[in-house]
């Protein structure tokens, strides 16, 4: 009989890495000393340090009716939102995806809600989720909350190319050991590294998943695309990886986790979507059944004003065109910061991981006190095992040379 107020399953819960708390500490330090550099949180800021807001979003928020603002959002989402998510996510590949797959959209509380629902419903308690060894640390918390663990493969080989060989080895080992494979990949614009995979690399990963599924082992691919709209290439090209999906074995469930928070700069509204795809009707019936249940059991429905605004942008061609133009300007802000960081790092001999897009760039380190050493120099980053994550999304151009110098000194 337990004497603890918490249940036995909660005894080990402890936040080892709390990115939002670290970010709040950085903000407080910056209030005391404006020279402090805050490179912690995945939020896109303007050069003056304020949140980048989109005019299209602001205008629509102010024009919402009471019905669009205050009433409960439909659990299954409005038609404009759900249809619009499919169109936005898959872009020029939408028609081929809809032709090849059964597709269902479940609105969620941000991309995190999509991740949480998927991890909880498509694993057996006590099993492990396969992820690369450099990952967004809340994946661990989401897995633990679902009575699961994580197992990693090496993201890079010795030449800093994506390590397909180690992925294949670990995927097959884990599938054989537990009779199921649940693979979570954050791409493009990986958090924390900035890695972007090619369509061919996706084809090779999917070939491995197909081989495992052919052995009558359930396989789930959870594809976190939170930063897809910030890849450093043309918008339609960032969706080319979905061409590889057409190779998926009919028994496999693919779940795409979409984040409206990042794309529309609506972080506090918590809006996203869980997009299920399978060539099997039975698989998709199961996806929808358990997804609808978990939405009702966990958070009832998502933010109505966010769904209303994003649904309007998706449904109106003129609004969508205007928003895409603003999004292109936002990518340019990020691109300039990345270019300056890389230029300064190259000049100072600071090595950084390959970057293809997103809010973050990664630098490997053997200094286990790197966080404390950087704080002593007035710099806040997110420290992870063997790596620091630098959120250039929130650092202005003026501070980047000093940021690079501090990292080079302490790394």
Secondary structure as UniProt FT lines:
FT   HELIX           8..10
FT   TURN            11..12
FT   HELIX           19..32
FT   TURN            34..35
FT   STRAND          37..38
FT   TURN            47..48
FT   HELIX           55..63
FT   HELIX           66..70
FT   TURN            75..76
FT   HELIX           79..90
FT   HELIX           91..93
FT   HELIX           94..100
FT   STRAND          102..108
FT   HELIX           110..121
FT   TURN            125..126
FT   STRAND          128..132
FT   HELIX           138..145
FT   TURN            146..147
FT   STRAND          149..153
FT   TURN            158..159
FT   HELIX           164..178
FT   STRAND          180..186
FT   TURN            191..193
FT   HELIX           199..213
FT   TURN            214..216
FT   STRAND          218..224
FT   TURN            226..227
FT   HELIX           228..230
FT   TURN            235..236
FT   HELIX           237..247
FT   TURN            250..251
FT   STRAND          253..259
FT   HELIX           260..263
FT   TURN            264..265
FT   HELIX           267..269
FT   STRAND          272..278
FT   HELIX           281..298
FT   HELIX           304..315
FT   HELIX           317..348
FT   STRAND          360..364
FT   TURN            368..369
FT   HELIX           370..376
FT   TURN            377..378
FT   STRAND          379..380
FT   STRAND          382..384
FT   TURN            385..386
FT   STRAND          387..391
FT   HELIX           392..394
FT   HELIX           397..410
//
